[in-house]
Amino acid sequence: MKKLLFTLFSVIFLFSCSESAKDIDVKKIDNACDFVDAVGTVSGEMIDLMEKYKDQDESDIPESAKKEMEELEDKLNELEDAMKDEWEDEIEDCKNFKEVDENITELGY
């Protein structure tokens, strides 16, 4: 019984952990869909951060949040620089493309 519970909790924990933008190693992205997923992670975190502070004056936003946004923008630029030309024809076939495309549009990229 203990083994079953341990296995169940291990599986739940494994699937509940999601990669954050800080964890993305751009050098390890080797295909179009991994690229789309990485852009989705970064853009999603950017939107979440913007949403959190949308009703505040810029002067009231904590420096830590401004720094986090800069880091996310840097990561997005790093991803853009790492995109391979041959992926351009493949990214629209990735399952998360539509959502990521909407995120990028919302961010004004």
ABEGO torsion letter per residue (X at the ends): XAAAAAAAAAAAAAAABBBBAAABBAAABABAAAAAAAAAAAAAAAAAAAAAAAABBAAABBAAAAAAAAAAAAAAAAAAAABBAAAAAAAAABAAAAAAAAAAAAAGX
